[in-house]
Amino acid sequence: MAASVLARVLSTMAGPRYILRCSNTCVVKWFSKHISSVNRPKQPLTAYIRFYKDQQPIYKKQNPDISALDITKQIAHAWRELPSSDKQSYEAAAKLESQTYKVQMAKYKAQLTPAQEEALKEEKRKKVAKRRAIRRKRQLTVLGKPKRPRTAFNIFVSEHFQEAKGVSVQGKMKNLFEEWQKLGPSLKQTYHQLAEDDKIRYENEMKLWEEHMVEIGREDLVRHKNRRKMSKEKKTPRKTTSEREATTSKKPLGSKRASPAHSVKKSEE
């Protein structure tokens, strides 16, 4: 099947229409994108992953009724409690494989064309960006960042998804979208109003959350438009009404500055 697909693609590319539409740069980019991953050395396993692969079948056999997530938690706990002497064999194997990987990777990169090297770098950048995005999302979830406001259509879907027609999620969503299109203006306005209320909820919750982030030293998570304002308020907190009144009452009577005319008259005397 893969061979037939490749043959079809190549036959399409060989046609005059494709040649007119696509430049040589496009063809090189297409090939570099797909060939860059061929025969690439596999990433070495870490010491923990080696331990996990050894222990996972044992834990699964001993605990057939618990979930894969619980098994992973138990193995992670066992790895943390494992003595350093028992970890050495896993760490030594990981170190040896890492050294072999570096040699194989150097040979692999040496045979790549400049276009393939660029495609490889771009692929790596995308993977790093994806990992960072996932890590950031998890971090925000742990810190309790409020959920974004829902649109009118989102609210409509959440209310009618269970009874919607269709077997698959895609089928249900298609039918719900068609129902939304046929919905009357007055009913749609109800959902738009709910969406506006949800926006207000989001802004109020975000304000409190961002104030808490500033308090714990995480100004980097505050939205850019509020970052400078909130940092300034943190450095110079506003005085309360009672504090301002107390400051005013402490000023001595007759502390007003003398006028210039009064000063001249006094000096002449």
C-alpha positions as CSV (number, residue, x, y, z in Angstrom):
1,M,0.0,0.0,0.0
2,A,2.8,2.4,0.9
3,A,4.5,1.6,-2.4
4,S,1.3,2.4,-4.4
5,V,0.9,5.7,-2.6
6,L,4.5,6.7,-3.3
7,A,4.1,5.7,-7.0
8,R,0.9,7.8,-7.2
9,V,2.6,10.8,-5.7
10,L,5.6,10.5,-8.0
11,S,3.4,10.1,-11.0
12,T,1.5,13.2,-10.0
13,M,4.8,15.1,-9.5
14,A,6.0,14.0,-12.9
15,G,3.1,15.7,-14.7
16,P,3.5,19.0,-16.5
17,R,0.8,20.8,-14.3
18,Y,2.7,20.0,-11.1
19,I,6.0,21.3,-12.6
20,L,4.3,24.5,-13.6
21,R,2.7,25.0,-10.1
22,C,5.7,24.0,-8.0
23,S,9.2,25.3,-8.2
24,N,12.4,23.2,-7.7
25,T,12.6,24.6,-4.1
26,C,9.2,23.1,-3.3
27,V,10.3,19.7,-4.6
28,V,13.6,19.8,-2.6
29,K,11.6,20.9,0.5
30,W,9.2,18.0,0.1
31,F,11.9,15.4,-0.2
32,S,14.1,16.8,2.5
33,K,11.1,16.8,4.9
34,H,10.4,13.1,4.3
35,I,13.9,11.8,3.8
36,S,15.4,13.6,6.9
37,S,13.8,11.0,9.2
38,V,14.9,7.9,7.3
39,N,17.6,5.8,9.1
40,R,17.9,8.4,11.9
41,P,19.3,6.9,15.1
42,K,16.8,6.4,17.8
43,Q,17.0,8.5,21.0
44,P,18.6,6.5,23.8
45,L,16.5,5.4,26.7
46,T,17.0,7.1,30.1
47,A,17.8,5.1,33.2
48,Y,14.3,5.5,34.6
49,I,12.7,4.4,31.3
50,R,14.8,1.2,31.3
51,F,13.7,0.5,34.9
52,Y,10.1,1.2,33.9
53,K,10.3,-1.2,31.0
54,D,11.7,-3.9,33.3
55,Q,9.1,-3.4,36.0
56,Q,5.9,-2.7,34.1
57,P,5.1,-6.3,33.1
58,I,5.8,-7.4,36.7
59,Y,3.5,-4.8,38.3
60,K,0.8,-5.4,35.6
61,K,0.9,-9.2,36.4
62,Q,0.7,-8.6,40.2
63,N,-2.0,-5.9,39.9
64,P,-4.3,-6.8,36.9
65,D,-7.2,-4.7,38.1
66,I,-5.5,-1.3,38.5
67,S,-5.1,1.2,35.7
68,A,-1.9,1.9,33.7
69,L,-1.7,5.4,35.4
70,D,-1.6,3.8,38.9
71,I,1.0,1.3,37.8
72,T,3.2,4.2,36.4
73,K,2.8,6.0,39.8
74,Q,3.9,2.9,41.7
75,I,6.9,2.4,39.5
76,A,7.9,6.0,39.8
77,H,7.7,5.8,43.6
78,A,9.7,2.6,43.5
79,W,12.4,4.3,41.4
80,R,12.6,7.2,43.8
81,E,13.0,4.8,46.7
82,L,15.6,2.6,44.9
83,P,19.1,2.6,46.4
84,S,21.8,4.3,44.4
85,S,23.7,1.0,44.1
86,D,20.7,-0.6,42.3
87,K,20.3,2.4,40.0
88,Q,23.9,2.1,38.8
89,S,23.3,-0.7,36.3
90,Y,20.4,1.3,34.6
91,E,22.5,4.5,34.6
92,A,25.6,2.8,33.2
93,A,23.5,1.3,30.3
94,A,21.9,4.6,29.6
95,K,25.3,6.4,29.5
96,L,26.8,3.8,27.1
97,E,23.8,4.0,24.8
98,S,24.0,7.8,24.9
99,Q,27.6,7.8,23.7
100,T,26.8,5.3,20.9
101,Y,23.9,7.6,19.9
102,K,26.1,10.6,19.6
103,V,28.5,8.8,17.3
104,Q,25.7,7.4,15.1
105,M,24.0,10.8,15.0
106,A,27.3,12.5,13.8
107,K,27.6,9.9,11.0
108,Y,23.9,10.5,10.1
109,K,24.2,14.3,9.9
110,A,27.4,14.0,7.8
111,Q,25.5,12.4,4.9
112,L,22.6,14.9,4.8
113,T,22.3,17.6,2.2
114,P,22.0,21.2,3.4
115,A,18.2,21.1,2.7
116,Q,17.8,18.0,4.8
117,E,19.8,19.5,7.6
118,E,17.6,22.6,7.6
119,A,14.5,20.3,7.6
120,L,16.0,18.4,10.6
121,K,16.6,21.6,12.5
122,E,13.1,22.8,11.9
123,E,11.6,19.5,13.0
124,K,13.6,19.7,16.2
125,R,12.5,23.3,16.9
126,K,8.9,22.3,16.5
127,K,9.3,19.3,18.9
128,V,10.9,21.6,21.5
129,A,8.2,24.2,21.1
130,K,5.5,21.5,21.5
131,R,7.1,20.1,24.6
132,R,7.3,23.6,26.1
133,A,3.7,24.3,25.3
134,I,2.6,21.1,27.0
135,R,4.8,21.8,30.0
136,R,3.4,25.3,30.3
137,K,-0.2,24.1,30.0
138,R,0.3,21.6,32.8
139,Q,1.9,24.3,34.9
140,L,-1.0,26.7,34.4
141,T,-3.4,23.9,35.3
142,V,-1.6,23.2,38.6
143,L,-1.6,26.9,39.4
144,G,-5.3,27.1,38.9
145,K,-5.5,29.4,35.9
146,P,-9.2,30.2,35.1
147,K,-10.7,28.5,32.0
148,R,-11.1,30.7,29.0
149,P,-14.6,32.1,28.2
150,R,-16.9,30.0,26.0
151,T,-18.5,31.2,22.8
152,A,-22.2,31.1,22.2
153,F,-21.8,28.1,20.0
154,N,-19.7,26.3,22.6
155,I,-22.4,26.8,25.2
156,F,-25.0,25.5,22.8
157,V,-22.9,22.4,22.1
158,S,-22.3,21.6,25.8
159,E,-26.1,21.7,26.4
160,H,-27.2,19.6,23.5
161,F,-24.2,17.3,22.8
162,Q,-25.6,14.2,24.6
163,E,-28.9,14.1,22.7
164,A,-27.3,15.2,19.4
165,K,-27.7,12.9,16.3
166,G,-24.7,11.0,15.1
167,V,-22.5,8.1,16.2
168,S,-19.1,9.7,16.2
169,V,-18.0,13.0,17.7
170,Q,-17.6,14.5,14.2
171,G,-21.1,13.4,13.2
172,K,-22.6,15.0,16.3
173,M,-20.7,18.2,15.8
174,K,-21.8,18.4,12.2
175,N,-25.5,18.0,13.2
176,L,-25.2,20.5,16.0
177,F,-23.6,23.1,13.7
178,E,-26.5,22.6,11.3
179,E,-29.0,23.0,14.2
180,W,-27.1,26.2,15.3
181,Q,-27.4,27.6,11.8
182,K,-31.2,27.1,11.8
183,L,-31.7,28.5,15.3
184,G,-33.9,31.6,15.6
185,P,-32.3,35.0,16.4
186,S,-34.1,35.2,19.8
187,L,-32.7,31.8,20.9
188,K,-29.3,32.7,19.6
189,Q,-29.3,35.9,21.5
190,T,-29.8,33.9,24.7
191,Y,-26.6,32.0,24.1
192,H,-24.8,35.2,23.1
193,Q,-25.8,36.7,26.4
194,L,-24.6,33.7,28.3
195,A,-21.2,34.0,26.4
196,E,-21.0,37.7,27.5
197,D,-21.7,36.7,31.1
198,D,-18.9,34.1,30.8
199,K,-16.5,36.8,29.6
200,I,-17.2,38.8,32.7
201,R,-16.7,35.7,34.9
202,Y,-13.4,35.1,33.1
203,E,-12.1,38.6,33.5
204,N,-13.0,38.7,37.2
205,E,-11.3,35.4,37.9
206,M,-8.3,36.3,35.9
207,K,-7.8,39.6,37.8
208,L,-7.8,37.7,41.1
209,W,-5.5,35.0,39.7
210,E,-3.0,37.5,38.2
211,E,-2.9,39.4,41.5
212,H,-2.0,36.1,43.2
213,M,0.7,35.3,40.6
214,V,2.3,38.7,41.3
215,E,2.2,38.0,45.1
216,I,4.1,34.6,44.6
217,G,6.6,36.2,42.2
218,R,5.2,34.8,38.9
219,E,4.7,38.1,37.0
220,D,5.8,36.2,33.8
221,L,2.3,34.5,33.8
222,V,0.5,37.8,34.0
223,R,-0.9,39.2,30.7
224,H,1.4,41.8,29.1
225,K,-1.2,44.6,29.3
226,N,-1.5,44.1,33.1
227,R,2.1,43.2,33.9
228,R,3.6,46.7,34.3
229,K,0.5,48.1,36.1
230,M,0.4,45.3,38.6
231,S,4.2,45.3,39.2
232,K,3.9,49.1,39.9
233,E,1.0,48.6,42.3
234,K,3.0,45.9,44.1
235,K,6.0,48.2,44.6
236,T,3.9,51.2,45.7
237,P,0.7,50.0,47.4
238,R,-2.1,52.5,47.6
239,K,-2.9,54.0,51.0
240,T,-6.3,53.4,52.5
241,T,-8.6,56.2,53.5
242,S,-7.8,55.8,57.2
243,E,-4.0,55.9,56.4
244,R,-4.4,59.1,54.5
245,E,-6.4,60.7,57.3
246,A,-3.8,59.6,59.8
247,T,-1.0,61.1,57.8
248,T,-2.9,64.4,57.4
249,S,-3.7,64.6,61.2
250,K,0.0,64.3,62.1
251,K,1.0,67.5,60.3
252,P,1.8,70.3,62.8
253,L,-0.4,73.4,62.9
254,G,1.1,76.5,61.2
255,S,3.4,74.5,59.1
256,K,2.4,76.4,56.0
257,R,5.2,77.9,54.0
258,A,5.5,81.6,54.5
259,S,4.8,83.8,51.5
260,P,7.7,85.7,49.9
261,A,6.4,89.1,50.9
262,H,6.2,88.0,54.5
263,S,9.8,86.7,54.4
264,V,11.1,90.1,53.0
265,K,9.3,92.1,55.7
266,K,10.7,89.9,58.4
267,S,14.3,90.2,57.2
268,E,14.0,94.1,57.1
269,E,12.9,94.1,60.8
